[in-house]
Structures are given as C-alpha cells and as structure tokens.
C-alpha cells in the first residue's frame, strides 16, 4: 500500500536556477525591501553617506542587507550612467622588470586610495601587441592610460587624445606627440657615470646599450658620448638587440670584452643588461673592479647584495609613480587640465658602491693582498 503525505512547501521559482540566470538585485529592490529611497541606497553604496548626512543606523542597515543577499553592483550600467569605469589601463615594457614593477606597485597603491583600479599589461616593446592591448583597453572603456610605449603607436595614442581620453607617458616619450610625460634626466645619469669612473682612474670606458630609437636610450647614449668627448677619449659603444634572453646577452657581452681588451670600465644602459654583463665578466674569470669596473643604469635591489656591490644610476621610482598618478587624476577630474600638456623631468642619483672602486686605491690594495681579496 502506498501512503502519500501532503507537504506544505512554498515553491521559489528562482531557487533552482543557475546563479547566472537568477535576476540581478537592483538598487530599487534593496530600497523597496528596506523601505528607503533608491537615492539613499545609492549614496551609501557610493561612499557618500557621510557627505549626505545619512545616519549610522541606516548605513549599517544597508551594509548588512547587501552582505546578506550578496549584492554586486552592475558596473556596466554604472559606467553608462556616469561615463566612468574608475579603471585605468597601464602598459609597460615588462611587468617583471624591477624598475617597471616598482613603479606599477606605487601607481596601483595611490590609484586605489583614490578609488581607481588598474588593468596592467606588458607590451614586450612589441608595436603590434601594444596596438592590440590599446584596442582591448578601449573596448573595456578604461578612463585613462599610463604607458611606457614602444615606437610605432603614435596613431593609436593620438586617437585617444582626440577623444579626450587622458594619456600619461613615462620612462620615454614619442617626439611627434604632444603628450603629458614623466621622464628622468637620462643624459645626466650616464654623464655622471662616466665622470665618476674617470675621477676614479678609469679611462677606457665603454657603453653597452640597446639598439633602440627610444628616447631614454638615446639620451643615455648622448650623455655618455658628451662626457667621453670632453675628456678627449674615443667612445666605445656596443648596441645589443632589444629582444634578448639573459644567456644571449651574456654571450654577446663576453665577445665584446674579448674584442676590446683595453676597456677597463663598462656602463650598462639597463639593469637587465648589467645582469647579463656581470655573468659574462664572471664567466671570463675577470675581477670587478680589478679588471673591469661596472656601473648599471636603473638600480636593482640585488645590486647591493652582489660581491662586490654594484654602482648604479638610480631612478626615483616613487617620485615617478606619484607624478604620473598626480597628472592623470588631475586630467580625469578636470576637463581643462586634461587638455594641458607638460613634460616633467626628475633627477637621478648615482649610488656609488664597490664595483667602481678607485683605480689608485686598487693598486695599493693589490700590494697588500691580506687586507682585501676581492679585487
């Protein structure tokens, strides 16, 4: 015999639906449930409760309810209403590079404090990849752009500026474009490095740089060349390909040193070139600075840990991040500011360490090997 019991069950037509098919809770739904106005709910959700003098009890009531129901704002609808996504697109050469990662972290922190989020991407100095990334960011309707761009994307950046989208360049600029830019004094950095080495007794000073038309690399070459010219010596410059693995870079530096045995000091135009160069010098069994002194451009947290520690031209990464965000936030908050164009150049600092130890002192040390063995 089959016994059927009656079950009192209230069917919820939405309970069995997949999460994506359930109706999205709106501000009006919350307002109706809490017996408040949609405007009040909007002020609370957008952080304006204190400004609009909404009571703490109401704020807590709204906060507790949205946690309970798992309310998520519709960011697309919000951006359509306000014209803002509060998202910034940031394109750099390589996010894993200590220089770019340090600046990116600083920018992210400051932007977050101003309620902006950052979309990051690495361009690998690839023009076509950069164009594709700009297109993706445009489709995501980011509010503004921060870029360290490769050459060849001038048209894409011009189109952004014509649409009144703020663009801030840093590290390098594009000469044909009138953009807001934050750079450092690259000329002075390499000029100081040469003069420092000369003051310490080195005369055959080489520059190993990249085969690049980017403005920062050009300025570093100019600073080096000017300092060498003033001293009456001949410049010795080796340009390596931009897209280069660590091992390939080390091999090229090894060959360069073998072919230029009179070189007694090398300035590396980037920190990753310096890392490859240090391996090459070690592989050749040469002492730093006993056989070759070394100066790197872009300080690296590891440079102080090397034995000997590495002299470097340090860029002010914190100041770069602050200035970049300051310019972008000004442009985003003020249409008149967004049309202004300015270039800010920040100073560099030469951090002197053991790899450029004076030649005169080295000779004294060599006569007393018991006091120092690293030269």
C-alpha positions as CSV (number, residue, x, y, z in Angstrom):
1,X,0.0,0.0,0.0
2,X,1.3,3.4,-0.9
3,X,0.8,6.3,1.5
4,X,1.1,9.8,0.2
5,X,1.7,12.6,2.7
6,X,0.9,16.2,1.9
7,X,3.8,18.5,2.2
8,X,3.3,22.3,2.7
9,X,6.1,23.7,0.5
10,X,6.3,27.2,-0.9
11,X,7.9,27.0,-4.4
12,X,10.6,29.6,-5.1
13,X,10.8,29.8,-8.9
14,X,14.3,31.3,-8.8
15,X,15.8,28.9,-6.3
16,X,16.5,26.2,-8.9
17,X,18.0,28.5,-11.5
18,X,21.8,28.6,-12.0
19,X,23.4,31.7,-10.5
20,X,23.8,33.3,-13.9
21,X,20.1,33.0,-14.7
22,X,18.8,34.5,-11.4
23,X,17.5,38.0,-11.5
24,X,20.2,40.6,-10.6
25,X,19.3,42.5,-7.4
26,X,19.0,46.2,-8.2
27,X,19.2,49.3,-6.0
28,X,15.4,49.7,-6.3
29,X,14.9,46.1,-5.0
30,X,17.1,47.0,-1.9
31,X,15.3,50.3,-1.4
32,X,11.9,48.5,-1.5
33,X,13.0,45.8,0.9
34,X,14.4,48.3,3.4
35,X,11.7,50.9,2.9
36,X,14.3,53.5,1.9
37,X,14.7,55.7,-1.2
38,X,16.8,54.4,-4.1
39,X,18.8,57.7,-3.7
40,X,19.7,56.9,-0.1
41,X,20.8,53.4,-1.1
42,X,22.9,54.9,-4.0
43,X,24.6,57.4,-1.6
44,X,25.6,54.6,0.8
45,X,26.9,52.3,-1.9
46,X,29.0,55.1,-3.5
47,X,30.6,56.2,-0.2
48,X,28.7,59.4,0.0
49,X,26.7,58.6,3.2
50,X,28.7,60.9,5.5
51,X,28.7,63.7,3.0
52,X,24.9,63.4,2.6
53,X,24.4,63.1,6.4
54,X,22.9,59.7,6.3
55,X,22.7,58.2,9.8
56,X,25.0,55.4,11.0
57,X,22.0,53.1,11.6
58,X,20.8,53.4,8.0
59,X,24.4,52.8,6.7
60,X,24.6,49.7,8.8
61,X,21.2,48.5,7.8
62,X,22.1,48.8,4.1
63,X,25.5,47.3,4.6
64,X,24.1,44.3,6.4
65,X,21.5,43.7,3.8
66,X,23.7,43.8,0.8
67,X,26.1,41.3,2.5
68,X,23.1,39.0,3.3
69,X,21.8,39.0,-0.3
70,X,25.3,39.1,-2.0
71,X,24.5,42.3,-3.9
72,X,27.0,43.1,-6.7
73,X,26.7,46.4,-8.5
74,X,26.2,46.3,-12.2
75,X,29.5,48.1,-13.2
76,X,28.5,48.3,-16.9
77,X,25.2,50.1,-16.1
78,X,27.0,52.3,-13.7
79,X,29.6,53.3,-16.2
80,X,26.9,54.1,-18.7
81,X,25.2,56.4,-16.2
82,X,28.4,58.1,-15.1
83,X,30.6,57.8,-18.1
84,X,33.3,56.5,-15.8
85,X,34.6,53.0,-15.1
86,X,37.1,54.1,-12.5
87,X,39.6,51.8,-14.2
88,X,43.0,52.9,-15.5
89,X,44.9,51.0,-18.2
90,X,48.6,50.7,-17.7
91,X,51.0,49.4,-20.4
92,X,54.7,48.8,-19.6
93,X,57.6,47.1,-21.3
94,X,57.8,44.2,-18.8
95,X,56.0,43.9,-15.5
96,X,58.6,41.5,-14.1
97,X,61.4,44.1,-14.6
98,X,62.3,45.6,-11.1
99,X,62.0,49.2,-12.5
100,X,58.6,48.8,-14.0
101,X,57.2,46.6,-11.2
102,X,58.3,49.1,-8.6
103,X,56.6,52.0,-10.4
104,X,53.5,49.9,-11.1
105,X,53.1,49.0,-7.5
106,X,53.4,52.6,-6.5
107,X,50.9,53.7,-9.0
108,X,48.4,51.0,-8.0
109,X,48.6,52.0,-4.3
110,X,48.0,55.7,-5.0
111,X,45.2,55.0,-7.5
112,X,43.5,52.6,-5.1
113,X,43.5,55.3,-2.5
114,X,41.5,57.4,-5.0
115,X,39.1,54.6,-5.7
116,X,40.6,53.6,-9.0
117,X,41.6,50.1,-10.1
118,X,44.4,49.3,-12.6
119,X,44.5,46.9,-15.6
120,X,48.1,46.0,-16.2
121,X,49.8,44.6,-19.3
122,X,53.3,44.0,-20.6
123,X,54.0,45.1,-24.2
124,X,57.4,43.5,-24.6
125,X,58.3,46.5,-26.7
126,X,56.2,44.9,-29.4
127,X,54.3,47.5,-31.5
128,X,51.6,45.2,-32.8
129,X,51.0,43.8,-29.3
130,X,50.7,47.3,-27.9
131,X,48.2,48.3,-30.5
132,X,46.1,45.2,-29.7
133,X,46.3,46.0,-26.0
134,X,45.2,49.6,-26.5
135,X,42.2,48.3,-28.5
136,X,41.3,45.9,-25.7
137,X,41.5,48.7,-23.1
138,X,39.3,50.9,-25.3
139,X,36.7,48.2,-25.5
140,X,36.8,47.9,-21.7
141,X,36.3,51.7,-21.6
142,X,39.1,52.5,-19.2
143,X,39.1,56.1,-18.0
144,X,42.7,56.9,-18.8
145,X,46.1,55.4,-19.8
146,X,49.5,55.2,-18.3
147,X,52.1,54.0,-20.8
148,X,55.8,53.4,-21.4
149,X,55.2,52.8,-25.2
150,X,57.3,51.4,-28.0
151,X,57.7,53.4,-31.1
152,X,55.0,52.9,-33.8
153,X,51.8,53.5,-31.7
154,X,51.6,57.3,-32.3
155,X,48.3,57.0,-34.3
156,X,46.6,55.0,-31.6
157,X,47.7,57.4,-28.8
158,X,46.6,60.4,-31.0
159,X,43.2,58.8,-31.4
160,X,42.8,58.5,-27.7
161,X,43.7,62.1,-27.1
162,X,41.4,63.3,-29.8
163,X,38.6,61.5,-27.9
164,X,39.7,63.4,-24.8
165,X,40.9,60.3,-23.0
166,X,43.8,61.2,-20.7
167,X,47.2,59.6,-21.6
168,X,50.3,59.9,-19.5
169,X,53.6,58.6,-20.8
170,X,56.6,57.8,-18.6
171,X,60.1,56.5,-18.9
172,X,60.2,57.6,-22.6
173,X,58.2,59.8,-24.9
174,X,57.2,59.9,-28.6
175,X,58.8,63.0,-30.2
176,X,56.0,63.5,-32.7
177,X,53.3,63.6,-30.0
178,X,52.5,66.4,-27.6
179,X,51.6,64.4,-24.5
180,X,51.8,64.6,-20.8
181,X,55.1,62.9,-19.9
182,X,57.1,62.0,-16.8
183,X,60.8,61.2,-17.5
184,X,64.1,61.2,-15.7
185,X,67.3,63.0,-16.7
186,X,68.8,60.2,-18.6
187,X,71.5,62.4,-20.2
188,X,72.8,63.4,-16.7
189,X,72.7,59.9,-15.5
190,X,75.2,58.5,-18.0
191,X,77.2,61.7,-18.0
192,X,77.7,61.4,-14.2
193,X,78.6,57.7,-14.5
194,X,81.4,58.5,-17.0
195,X,82.8,61.4,-14.9
196,X,82.7,59.2,-11.7
197,X,84.7,56.5,-13.4
198,X,87.2,58.9,-14.8
199,X,87.6,60.5,-11.4
200,X,88.4,57.0,-10.0
201,X,91.2,56.5,-12.6
202,X,89.4,54.6,-15.4
203,X,89.9,55.9,-18.9
204,X,88.8,53.3,-21.5
205,X,85.1,53.4,-20.6
206,X,82.6,51.5,-22.8
207,X,78.8,51.8,-23.0
208,X,76.7,48.7,-23.7
209,X,73.2,49.7,-24.6
210,X,70.2,48.7,-26.7
211,X,69.8,49.1,-30.5
212,X,66.7,51.2,-29.9
213,X,65.3,54.6,-31.1
214,X,63.5,55.0,-27.8
215,X,64.2,58.5,-26.3
216,X,65.5,57.3,-23.0
217,X,68.2,55.1,-24.6
218,X,69.1,57.9,-27.0
219,X,69.6,60.3,-24.1
220,X,71.8,57.9,-22.2
221,X,74.0,57.5,-25.3
222,X,74.2,61.2,-25.7
223,X,75.2,61.8,-22.0
224,X,77.9,59.1,-22.3
225,X,79.2,60.5,-25.6
226,X,79.4,64.1,-24.3
227,X,81.4,63.1,-21.2
228,X,83.8,61.0,-23.3
229,X,84.2,63.8,-25.8
230,X,85.0,66.3,-23.1
231,X,87.8,64.1,-21.8
232,X,89.4,63.6,-25.3
233,X,88.9,59.8,-25.4
234,X,87.1,57.8,-28.1
235,X,83.7,56.4,-27.3
236,X,83.3,52.6,-27.3
237,X,79.7,51.7,-27.8
238,X,78.1,48.3,-28.3
239,X,74.4,48.1,-29.2
240,X,72.6,44.8,-28.4
241,X,69.2,43.8,-29.8
242,X,66.2,44.8,-27.7
243,X,64.6,41.3,-27.5
244,X,67.4,39.4,-26.0
245,X,67.5,36.5,-23.5
246,X,69.7,36.7,-20.5
247,X,72.1,34.0,-21.8
248,X,72.2,35.5,-25.3
249,X,73.1,38.9,-23.7
250,X,75.8,37.4,-21.6
251,X,77.3,35.7,-24.7
252,X,77.4,39.0,-26.6
253,X,79.0,40.8,-23.7
254,X,81.6,38.1,-23.5
255,X,82.5,38.5,-27.1
256,X,82.6,42.3,-26.8
257,X,85.0,42.1,-23.8
258,X,87.3,39.7,-25.7
259,X,87.5,42.0,-28.7
260,X,88.1,45.1,-26.5
261,X,90.7,44.0,-24.1
262,X,91.8,47.6,-23.3
263,X,88.3,48.5,-21.9
264,X,88.7,49.0,-18.1
265,X,85.1,50.0,-17.3
266,X,81.6,49.3,-18.7
267,X,78.4,51.3,-18.2
268,X,75.3,49.1,-18.8
269,X,72.3,51.2,-20.1
270,X,69.7,49.0,-18.3
271,X,69.6,46.8,-15.2
272,X,69.0,43.6,-17.2
273,X,71.9,44.3,-19.5
274,X,74.0,44.8,-16.3
275,X,72.9,41.3,-15.0
276,X,73.9,39.7,-18.3
277,X,77.2,41.6,-18.2
278,X,78.0,40.5,-14.7
279,X,77.6,36.9,-15.7
280,X,79.8,37.5,-18.8
281,X,82.6,39.1,-16.6
282,X,82.4,36.2,-14.1
283,X,82.5,33.6,-16.9
284,X,85.7,35.2,-18.3
285,X,87.3,34.9,-14.9
286,X,87.7,38.7,-14.6
287,X,87.6,40.6,-11.3
288,X,85.3,43.6,-10.6
289,X,86.7,46.2,-10.4
290,X,90.2,44.8,-10.6
291,X,90.0,44.1,-14.3
292,X,86.8,45.9,-15.3
293,X,84.7,48.4,-13.3
294,X,80.9,48.3,-13.7
295,X,78.1,50.8,-13.5
296,X,74.5,49.9,-14.1
297,X,71.7,52.2,-15.2
298,X,68.5,51.6,-13.1
299,X,69.3,50.5,-9.6
300,X,68.3,46.9,-8.7
301,X,67.6,45.6,-5.2
302,X,70.1,42.8,-5.9
303,X,72.9,45.2,-6.8
304,X,73.7,45.8,-3.1
305,X,73.9,42.1,-2.5
306,X,76.5,41.3,-5.1
307,X,80.1,40.8,-4.2
308,X,81.3,43.4,-5.0
309,X,78.2,45.5,-4.7
310,X,77.3,47.3,-8.0
311,X,77.4,51.1,-8.6
312,X,74.2,52.2,-10.3
313,X,72.3,55.2,-11.6
314,X,69.1,55.1,-9.5
315,X,65.8,56.4,-10.9
316,X,63.4,57.9,-8.4
317,X,60.6,55.3,-8.8
318,X,58.4,56.6,-6.0
319,X,58.5,60.1,-7.4
320,X,57.8,58.9,-10.9
321,X,54.7,57.0,-9.6
322,X,53.5,60.0,-7.7
323,X,53.9,62.4,-10.6
324,X,52.3,60.1,-13.1
325,X,49.2,59.5,-10.9
326,X,49.0,63.2,-10.0
327,X,48.9,64.2,-13.7
328,X,46.3,61.5,-14.5
329,X,44.0,62.2,-11.6
330,X,44.1,65.9,-12.4
331,X,43.2,65.2,-16.0
332,X,40.4,62.9,-15.0
333,X,38.8,65.3,-12.6
334,X,39.2,68.5,-14.6
335,X,38.5,68.7,-18.3
336,X,40.6,71.9,-18.6
337,X,43.5,70.1,-17.0
338,X,43.1,67.2,-19.4
339,X,43.9,69.5,-22.3
340,X,47.1,70.8,-20.8
341,X,50.4,69.2,-21.9
342,X,53.5,69.2,-19.9
343,X,56.8,67.2,-19.5
344,X,58.2,66.7,-16.1
345,X,61.9,65.6,-15.8
346,X,63.0,64.2,-12.5
347,X,66.7,64.0,-11.4
348,X,68.7,60.7,-11.0
349,X,71.1,59.8,-8.3
350,X,74.4,57.9,-8.7
351,X,74.7,55.2,-6.0
352,X,78.4,54.6,-5.6
353,X,79.3,51.0,-4.5
354,X,82.4,48.7,-4.7
355,X,82.2,47.9,-8.5
356,X,83.7,51.3,-9.3
357,X,86.3,51.3,-6.6
358,X,89.1,53.9,-7.4
359,X,92.0,52.5,-9.5
360,X,94.6,54.3,-7.4
361,X,93.4,52.6,-4.2
362,X,93.2,49.2,-6.0
363,X,96.9,49.3,-6.7
364,X,97.6,49.8,-3.1
365,X,95.3,47.0,-2.1
366,X,97.0,44.7,-4.6
367,X,100.3,45.2,-2.8
368,X,98.6,44.1,0.4
369,X,96.6,41.0,-0.6
370,X,95.9,40.0,3.0
371,X,93.7,43.1,3.6
372,X,91.4,42.6,0.6
373,X,91.0,39.6,-1.6
374,X,88.0,40.6,-3.8
375,X,89.9,43.0,-6.1
